[in-house]
């Protein structure tokens, strides 16, 4: 990736997309064709996903991948149900959901009597270091439940 050529985003990042002001579509077949083309474009060209995504809702996208050894056994990516006040809060909500998913898979493996080692959860956000800090600050008290859940498990 060092020698790759950078490209600009095909849409200005200051553009706001919203539901307000949309008119009824005159030709539903043409509309479906255009939407299908945009969906295809987001899958095959990830660098343009910003332009065809609904960014107006301000909800963060969480995702996780669970591996059993080298094998991927579960994965998900979805919008969070609430608007996070900070990227730290969004990461903790995602981390708490991933922890719950790991606990579910552990329970399943125990019921199936499949031996497994203690799982390790990785997070790509520097703010997640707060999970190891026993002192919560006033700026992070609104997300105490997620922090304590991740710490406890």
N, CA, C and O of each residue as an XYZ file, in Angstrom:
612
protein
N       0.811     -1.197      0.000
C       0.000      0.000      0.000
C       0.859      1.268      0.000
O       0.341      2.366     -0.204
N       2.148      1.123      0.225
C       3.018      2.295      0.256
C       3.096      2.956     -1.114
O       3.101      4.183     -1.214
N       3.158      2.153     -2.163
C       3.306      2.690     -3.513
C       1.979      2.911     -4.237
O       1.972      3.141     -5.446
N       0.870      2.845     -3.525
C      -0.422      3.008     -4.201
C      -0.687      4.484     -4.506
O      -0.129      5.373     -3.862
N      -1.536      4.725     -5.483
C      -1.902      6.087     -5.864
C      -3.173      6.500     -5.138
O      -4.198      5.834     -5.282
N      -3.137      7.581     -4.362
C      -4.347      8.009     -3.662
C      -5.364      8.583     -4.644
O      -5.005      9.156     -5.673
N      -6.636      8.418     -4.303
C      -7.696      8.996     -5.122
C      -8.615      9.809     -4.224
O      -8.706      9.556     -3.023
N      -9.282     10.765     -4.801
C     -10.191     11.589     -4.019
C     -11.537     10.895     -3.891
O     -11.871     10.010     -4.678
N     -12.303     11.305     -2.894
C     -13.646     10.776     -2.698
C     -14.551     11.325     -3.788
O     -14.486     12.519     -4.081
N     -15.386     10.507     -4.394
C     -16.221     10.995     -5.489
C     -17.354     11.923     -5.045
O     -18.121     12.397     -5.883
N     -17.469     12.186     -3.754
C     -18.515     13.077     -3.255
C     -17.912     13.952     -2.173
O     -17.078     13.489     -1.393
N     -18.321     15.207     -2.116
C     -17.789     16.111     -1.096
C     -18.213     15.621      0.285
O     -19.374     15.264      0.481
N     -17.289     15.599      1.243
C     -17.605     15.095      2.577
C     -18.533     16.024      3.345
O     -19.122     15.599      4.338
N     -18.685     17.266      2.928
C     -19.581     18.197      3.619
C     -21.032     18.044      3.183
O     -21.909     18.694      3.753
N     -21.307     17.215      2.201
C     -22.670     17.012      1.700
C     -23.487     16.253      2.744
O     -23.008     15.261      3.294
N     -24.707     16.700      3.025
C     -25.589     16.061      3.999
C     -26.713     15.337      3.266
O     -27.399     15.925      2.431
N     -26.892     14.070      3.583
C     -27.973     13.286      3.010
C     -29.080     13.174      4.048
O     -28.794     12.962      5.227
N     -30.316     13.309      3.646
C     -31.414     13.203      4.602
C     -32.658     12.643      3.941
O     -32.737     12.556      2.715
N     -33.636     12.262      4.765
C     -34.912     11.762      4.278
C     -35.840     12.903      3.890
O     -36.751     12.717      3.084
N     -35.618     14.074      4.455
C     -36.503     15.219      4.254
C     -36.391     15.725      2.820
O     -35.296     15.812      2.266
N     -37.536     16.057      2.226
C     -37.537     16.665      0.903
C     -37.508     15.688     -0.245
O     -37.354     16.100     -1.395
N     -37.653     14.392      0.032
C     -37.638     13.440     -1.073
C     -39.026     13.354     -1.701
O     -40.031     13.275     -0.995
N     -39.073     13.370     -3.018
C     -40.333     13.272     -3.752
C     -40.613     11.818     -4.104
O     -39.719     10.973     -4.072
N     -41.856     11.545     -4.436
C     -42.191     10.203     -4.906
C     -41.503      9.946     -6.238
O     -41.332     10.853     -7.053
N     -41.117      8.713     -6.440
C     -40.400      8.341     -7.650
C     -41.409      8.097     -8.773
O     -42.383      7.365     -8.598
N     -41.164      8.717     -9.921
C     -42.076      8.564    -11.061
C     -41.962      7.175    -11.674
O     -42.975      6.550    -11.986
N     -40.733      6.689    -11.849
C     -40.521      5.385    -12.469
C     -39.870      4.457    -11.443
O     -38.662      4.533    -11.218
N     -40.663      3.584    -10.822
C     -40.162      2.706     -9.765
C     -39.112      1.726    -10.289
O     -38.178      1.383     -9.564
N     -39.248      1.275    -11.523
C     -38.278      0.341    -12.102
C     -36.910      0.993    -12.245
O     -35.889      0.385    -11.921
N     -36.891      2.220    -12.726
C     -35.632      2.954    -12.854
C     -35.013      3.186    -11.479
O     -33.802      3.046    -11.307
N     -35.848      3.543    -10.496
C     -35.371      3.778     -9.135
C     -34.717      2.512     -8.574
O     -33.621      2.579     -8.016
N     -35.376      1.366     -8.717
C     -34.817      0.104     -8.224
C     -33.505     -0.234     -8.924
O     -32.577     -0.751     -8.303
N     -33.437      0.055    -10.199
C     -32.216     -0.201    -10.959
C     -31.058      0.653    -10.442
O     -29.938      0.166    -10.292
N     -31.336      1.920    -10.172
C     -30.297      2.824     -9.661
C     -29.859      2.393     -8.265
O     -28.663      2.367     -7.976
N     -30.816      2.054     -7.393
C     -30.475      1.606     -6.041
C     -29.649      0.323     -6.102
O     -28.669      0.189     -5.370
N     -30.023     -0.607     -6.951
C     -29.249     -1.838     -7.115
C     -27.837     -1.566     -7.600
O     -26.885     -2.205     -7.150
N     -27.702     -0.621     -8.514
C     -26.369     -0.251     -9.008
C     -25.521      0.351     -7.897
O     -24.327      0.066     -7.801
N     -26.134      1.181     -7.058
C     -25.398      1.776     -5.934
C     -25.002      0.720     -4.914
O     -23.902      0.776     -4.364
N     -25.877     -0.239     -4.653
C     -25.529     -1.322     -3.733
C     -24.357     -2.136     -4.286
O     -23.440     -2.492     -3.546
N     -24.392     -2.423     -5.568
C     -23.287     -3.143     -6.194
C     -21.990     -2.339     -6.075
O     -20.922     -2.893     -5.811
N     -22.103     -1.027     -6.275
C     -20.915     -0.169     -6.202
C     -20.326     -0.154     -4.801
O     -19.103     -0.148     -4.655
N     -21.161     -0.146     -3.764
C     -20.634     -0.122     -2.397
C     -19.915     -1.411     -2.041
O     -18.982     -1.398     -1.238
N     -20.334     -2.514     -2.625
C     -19.690     -3.794     -2.334
C     -18.385     -3.938     -3.110
O     -17.387     -4.415     -2.569
N     -18.392     -3.533     -4.359
C     -17.208     -3.731     -5.198
C     -16.203     -2.595     -5.114
O     -15.035     -2.781     -5.456
N     -16.635     -1.417     -4.665
C     -15.747     -0.253     -4.560
C     -15.891      0.377     -3.179
O     -16.595      1.377     -3.040
N     -15.242     -0.181     -2.146
C     -15.441      0.315     -0.783
C     -15.030      1.772     -0.576
O     -15.494      2.408      0.370
N     -14.174      2.312     -1.437
C     -13.743      3.701     -1.245
C     -14.857      4.701     -1.534
O     -14.728      5.871     -1.173
N     -15.944      4.278     -2.172
C     -17.041      5.210     -2.450
C     -18.237      4.982     -1.532
O     -19.291      5.586     -1.730
N     -18.086      4.120     -0.531
C     -19.226      3.806      0.327
C     -19.730      5.025      1.093
O     -20.911      5.085      1.436
N     -18.863      5.995      1.367
C     -19.310      7.211      2.052
C     -20.374      7.932      1.236
O     -21.349      8.434      1.796
N     -20.197      7.988     -0.069
C     -21.114      8.735     -0.927
C     -22.480      8.082     -1.049
O     -23.466      8.777     -1.296
N     -22.569      6.779     -0.886
C     -23.848      6.101     -1.061
C     -24.425      5.582      0.255
O     -25.378      4.803      0.245
N     -23.867      5.999      1.368
C     -24.352      5.589      2.678
C     -25.250      6.665      3.268
O     -25.119      7.844      2.939
N     -26.157      6.257      4.136
C     -27.018      7.215      4.819
C     -26.259      7.727      6.050
O     -26.248      7.076      7.094
N     -25.634      8.880      5.920
C     -24.815      9.409      7.008
C     -25.595     10.358      7.907
O     -25.046     10.843      8.896
N     -26.826     10.632      7.604
C     -27.606     11.623      8.332
C     -28.012     11.154      9.727
O     -28.276     11.994     10.587
N     -28.071      9.864      9.984
C     -28.582      9.374     11.261
C     -27.579      9.487     12.411
O     -27.975      9.398     13.573
N     -26.303      9.678     12.120
C     -25.249      9.884     13.126
C     -25.051      8.707     14.078
O     -24.469      8.869     15.150
N     -25.524      7.540     13.700
C     -25.292      6.370     14.533
C     -24.029      5.667     14.054
O     -23.784      5.559     12.852
N     -23.239      5.197     14.997
C     -21.984      4.524     14.667
C     -22.249      3.107     14.181
O     -23.268      2.503     14.516
N     -21.331      2.592     13.399
C     -21.409      1.215     12.921
C     -20.448      0.366     13.737
O     -19.263      0.682     13.843
N     -20.966     -0.715     14.312
C     -20.154     -1.642     15.088
C     -19.967     -2.917     14.300
O     -20.772     -3.254     13.431
N     -18.904     -3.616     14.611
C     -18.673     -4.884     13.942
C     -17.719     -5.747     14.739
O     -16.923     -5.246     15.532
N     -17.805     -7.048     14.523
C     -16.918     -7.979     15.209
C     -16.762     -9.230     14.363
O     -17.619     -9.558     13.543
N     -15.663     -9.912     14.576
C     -15.399    -11.199     13.932
C     -14.885    -12.148     15.007
O     -13.907    -11.837     15.688
N     -15.526    -13.294     15.167
C     -15.135    -14.277     16.166
C     -14.469    -15.458     15.474
O     -15.022    -16.058     14.552
N     -13.276    -15.772     15.941
C     -12.506    -16.875     15.376
C     -12.391    -17.994     16.397
O     -12.212    -17.738     17.588
N     -12.493    -19.215     15.942
C     -12.194    -20.393     16.748
C     -10.953    -21.003     16.123
O     -11.029    -21.721     15.126
N      -9.804    -20.705     16.729
C      -8.534    -21.042     16.093
C      -8.384    -20.149     14.876
O      -8.590    -18.939     14.972
N      -8.027    -20.722     13.730
C      -7.893    -19.901     12.518
C      -9.206    -19.740     11.740
O      -9.230    -19.100     10.689
N     -10.296    -20.322     12.256
C     -11.557    -20.354     11.514
C     -12.531    -19.284     11.993
O     -12.768    -19.137     13.192
N     -13.082    -18.553     11.061
C     -14.105    -17.560     11.361
C     -15.423    -18.288     11.603
O     -15.911    -19.000     10.725
N     -16.009    -18.110     12.811
C     -17.248    -18.825     13.140
C     -18.452    -17.898     13.249
O     -19.591    -18.350     13.134
N     -18.218    -16.623     13.468
C     -19.325    -15.677     13.587
C     -18.813    -14.283     13.267
O     -17.669    -13.944     13.570
N     -19.666    -13.481     12.653
C     -19.299    -12.102     12.360
C     -20.566    -11.275     12.238
O     -21.640    -11.799     11.943
N     -20.427     -9.981     12.469
C     -21.559     -9.066     12.315
C     -21.067     -7.649     12.118
O     -19.964     -7.289     12.530
N     -21.896     -6.864     11.487
C     -21.656     -5.441     11.293
C     -23.021     -4.779     11.205
O     -23.825     -5.109     10.334
N     -23.279     -3.843     12.112
C     -24.589     -3.191     12.123
C     -24.499     -1.824     12.786
O     -23.554     -1.520     13.514
N     -25.510     -1.013     12.511
C     -25.602      0.307     13.132
C     -25.976      0.142     14.600
O     -26.756     -0.742     14.954
N     -25.416      0.998     15.452
C     -25.794      0.979     16.855
C     -27.189      1.566     17.008
O     -27.609      2.398     16.204
N     -27.905      1.134     18.035
C     -29.291      1.555     18.202
C     -29.417      2.975     18.738
O     -30.460      3.606     18.569
N     -28.383      3.480     19.374
C     -28.424      4.837     19.918
C     -27.259      5.648     19.368
O     -26.266      5.089     18.902
N     -27.387      6.952     19.426
C     -26.312      7.841     18.989
C     -25.303      7.962     20.126
O     -25.669      8.318     21.246
N     -24.050      7.671     19.847
C     -22.994      7.765     20.853
C     -22.520      9.208     20.969
O     -22.465      9.939     19.980
N     -22.182      9.602     22.174
C     -21.704     10.970     22.405
C     -20.242     11.142     22.027
O     -19.777     12.264     21.827
N     -19.523     10.041     21.930
C     -18.105     10.117     21.570
C     -17.699      8.820     20.885
O     -18.421      7.824     20.935
N     -16.542      8.845     20.250
C     -16.049      7.621     19.614
C     -15.697      6.578     20.672
O     -15.804      5.376     20.425
N     -15.277      7.038     21.847
C     -14.981      6.114     22.940
C     -16.235      5.358     23.348
O     -16.200      4.142     23.533
N     -17.345      6.078     23.487
C     -18.605      5.435     23.848
C     -19.040      4.444     22.772
O     -19.500      3.347     23.089
N     -18.899      4.818     21.516
C     -19.272      3.923     20.418
C     -18.417      2.657     20.443
O     -18.928      1.557     20.230
N     -17.123      2.809     20.701
C     -16.235      1.650     20.761
C     -16.594      0.750     21.935
O     -16.557     -0.474     21.808
N     -16.944      1.347     23.088
C     -17.320      0.534     24.236
C     -18.616     -0.213     24.005
O     -18.750     -1.361     24.427
N     -19.571      0.415     23.343
C     -20.819     -0.290     23.022
C     -20.515     -1.487     22.111
O     -21.066     -2.572     22.296
N     -19.649     -1.280     21.145
C     -19.265     -2.357     20.239
C     -18.504     -3.451     20.985
O     -18.737     -4.639     20.763
N     -17.599     -3.046     21.864
C     -16.812     -3.996     22.641
C     -17.707     -4.810     23.572
O     -17.495     -6.012     23.737
N     -18.704     -4.168     24.183
C     -19.635     -4.876     25.062
C     -20.458     -5.889     24.274
O     -20.689     -7.000     24.749
N     -20.899     -5.519     23.080
C     -21.666     -6.450     22.245
C     -20.795     -7.627     21.811
O     -21.249     -8.771     21.808
N     -19.547     -7.343     21.446
C     -18.630     -8.423     21.055
C     -18.365     -9.355     22.235
O     -18.285    -10.570     22.057
N     -18.228     -8.793     23.439
C     -18.021     -9.605     24.636
C     -19.222    -10.509     24.886
O     -19.060    -11.683     25.219
N     -20.427     -9.964     24.725
C     -21.640    -10.771     24.895
C     -21.689    -11.903     23.867
O     -22.099    -13.017     24.191
N     -21.276    -11.625     22.646
C     -21.256    -12.659     21.610
C     -20.242    -13.752     21.935
O     -20.507    -14.934     21.717
N     -19.085    -13.359     22.453
C     -18.070    -14.340     22.845
C     -18.609    -15.221     23.970
O     -18.396    -16.433     23.963
N     -19.304    -14.618     24.934
C     -19.880    -15.400     26.031
C     -20.919    -16.395     25.511
O     -21.005    -17.518     26.008
N     -21.701    -15.988     24.520
C     -22.700    -16.884     23.941
C     -22.018    -18.065     23.251
O     -22.445    -19.209     23.410
N     -20.965    -17.792     22.490
C     -20.237    -18.865     21.802
C     -19.578    -19.790     22.823
O     -19.545    -21.004     22.623
N     -19.049    -19.229     23.920
C     -18.458    -20.055     24.974
C     -19.500    -20.996     25.574
O     -19.226    -22.176     25.796
N     -20.696    -20.468     25.835
C     -21.770    -21.293     26.383
C     -22.134    -22.416     25.419
O     -22.341    -23.556     25.836
N     -22.211    -22.097     24.146
C     -22.516    -23.108     23.131
C     -21.439    -24.190     23.102
O     -21.752    -25.379     23.052
N     -20.174    -23.779     23.133
C     -19.075    -24.750     23.104
C     -19.081    -25.637     24.345
O     -18.783    -26.828     24.257
N     -19.422    -25.062     25.510
C     -19.510    -25.866     26.737
C     -20.612    -26.908     26.618
O     -20.421    -28.063     26.999
N     -21.774    -26.501     26.085
C     -22.886    -27.442     25.928
C     -22.550    -28.554     24.944
O     -23.015    -29.684     25.097
N     -21.748    -28.239     23.942
C     -21.340    -29.242     22.957
C     -20.103    -30.018     23.402
O     -19.608    -30.873     22.669
N     -19.607    -29.723     24.600
C     -18.389    -30.310     25.178
C     -17.194    -30.210     24.239
O     -16.433    -31.163     24.067
N     -17.048    -29.042     23.641
C     -15.902    -28.763     22.778
C     -14.869    -28.008     23.612
O     -15.183    -26.950     24.157
N     -13.644    -28.528     23.724
C     -12.629    -27.818     24.506
C     -12.200    -26.521     23.810
O     -12.082    -26.465     22.586
N     -11.972    -25.486     24.616
C     -11.524    -24.205     24.071
C     -10.678    -23.497     25.116
O     -10.803    -23.752     26.313
N      -9.821    -22.607     24.648
C      -8.981    -21.830     25.561
C      -9.663    -20.500     25.871
O     -10.660    -20.143     25.241
N      -9.131    -19.785     26.825
C      -9.690    -18.488     27.193
C      -9.584    -17.535     26.011
O      -8.500    -17.355     25.456
N     -10.696    -16.926     25.623
C     -10.665    -16.052     24.440
C      -9.974    -14.721     24.723
O      -9.958    -14.239     25.855
N      -9.413    -14.150     23.685
C      -8.814    -12.823     23.739
C      -9.628    -11.911     22.843
O      -9.907    -12.244     21.692
N     -10.009    -10.755     23.377
C     -10.788     -9.797     22.596
C      -9.875     -8.630     22.247
O      -9.265     -8.020     23.126
N      -9.787     -8.330     20.965
C      -8.981     -7.217     20.483
C      -9.891     -6.069     20.074
O     -10.985     -6.278     19.550
N      -9.420     -4.856     20.324
C     -10.163     -3.660     19.919
C      -9.168     -2.703     19.282
O      -8.058     -2.531     19.787
N      -9.559     -2.083     18.179
C      -8.632     -1.231     17.441
C      -8.714      0.242     17.831
O      -8.299      1.103     17.055
N      -9.236      0.551     19.011
C      -9.397      1.936     19.429
C      -8.556      2.205     20.663
O      -8.611      1.445     21.630
N      -7.784      3.270     20.640
C      -6.912      3.617     21.758
C      -7.711      3.941     23.019
O      -7.235      3.699     24.128
N      -8.905      4.480     22.865
C      -9.725      4.837     24.024
C     -10.176      3.614     24.807
O     -10.542      3.733     25.976
N     -10.157      2.457     24.193
C     -10.582      1.241     24.876
C      -9.625      0.853     25.998
O      -9.918     -0.063     26.768
N      -8.505      1.525     26.100
C      -7.561      1.290     27.193
C      -8.226      1.590     28.533
O      -7.767      1.108     29.569
N      -9.294      2.374     28.529
C     -10.020      2.674     29.763
C     -10.525      1.415     30.452
O     -10.771      1.434     31.658
N     -10.684      0.331     29.721
C     -11.170     -0.911     30.319
C     -10.206     -1.422     31.385
O     -10.624     -2.093     32.328
N      -8.930     -1.113     31.244
C      -7.934     -1.546     32.224
C      -7.749     -0.528     33.341
O      -7.114     -0.835     34.350
N      -8.287      0.674     33.182
C      -8.153      1.733     34.177
C      -9.291      1.608     35.185
O     -10.454      1.752     34.806
N      -8.991      1.342     36.465
C     -10.060      1.147     37.442
C     -10.790      2.438     37.830
O     -11.844      2.380     38.463
N     -10.251      3.579     37.465
C     -10.864      4.853     37.832
C     -11.651      5.390     36.645
O     -11.103      5.581     35.560
N     -12.946      5.633     36.860
C     -13.767      6.233     35.817
C     -13.822      7.735     36.040
O     -13.979      8.197     37.170
N     -13.695      8.473     34.989
C     -13.742      9.917     35.067
C     -15.164     10.398     34.825
O     -16.007      9.638     34.348
N     -15.432     11.648     35.149
C     -16.787     12.188     34.990
C     -17.229     12.174     33.532
O     -18.426     12.117     33.254
N     -16.286     12.226     32.599
C     -16.644     12.229     31.180
C     -17.034     10.847     30.668
O     -17.583     10.734     29.572
N     -16.766      9.801     31.433
C     -17.083      8.448     30.973
C     -18.144      7.762     31.829
O     -18.423      6.580     31.625
N     -18.733      8.470     32.774
C     -19.705      7.837     33.670
C     -20.977      7.402     32.958
O     -21.646      6.479     33.422
N     -21.329      8.035     31.851
C     -22.555      7.667     31.147
C     -22.453      6.306     30.466
O     -23.461      5.771     30.005
N     -21.266      5.747     30.400
C     -21.102      4.433     29.774
C     -20.563      3.405     30.757
O     -19.910      2.444     30.352
N     -20.832      3.599     32.058
C     -20.318      2.716     33.096
C     -20.734      1.263     32.914
O     -19.924      0.362     33.130
N     -21.976      1.020     32.524
C     -22.466     -0.355     32.416
C     -21.641     -1.145     31.407
O     -21.235     -2.273     31.686
N     -21.391     -0.564     30.242
C     -20.593     -1.257     29.226
C     -19.161     -1.468     29.698
O     -18.580     -2.527     29.463
N     -18.587     -0.464     30.364
C     -17.203     -0.567     30.849
C     -17.083     -1.686     31.872
O     -16.179     -2.516     31.780
N     -17.995     -1.717     32.852
C     -17.926     -2.747     33.885
C     -18.205     -4.136     33.314
O     -17.614     -5.116     33.769
N     -19.089     -4.235     32.333
C     -19.377     -5.528     31.704
C     -18.129     -6.073     31.015
O     -17.794     -7.248     31.165
N     -17.445     -5.218     30.260
C     -16.230     -5.647     29.555
C     -15.140     -6.001     30.557
O     -14.440     -6.998     30.383
N     -14.987     -5.194     31.606
C     -13.960     -5.439     32.616
C     -14.198     -6.750     33.353
O     -13.267     -7.518     33.600
N     -15.466     -6.996     33.703
C     -15.817     -8.182     34.476
C     -15.585     -9.467     33.694
O     -15.162    -10.470     34.267
N     -15.852     -9.449     32.410
C     -15.741    -10.661     31.598
C     -14.336    -10.820     31.082
O     -14.043    -11.785     30.376
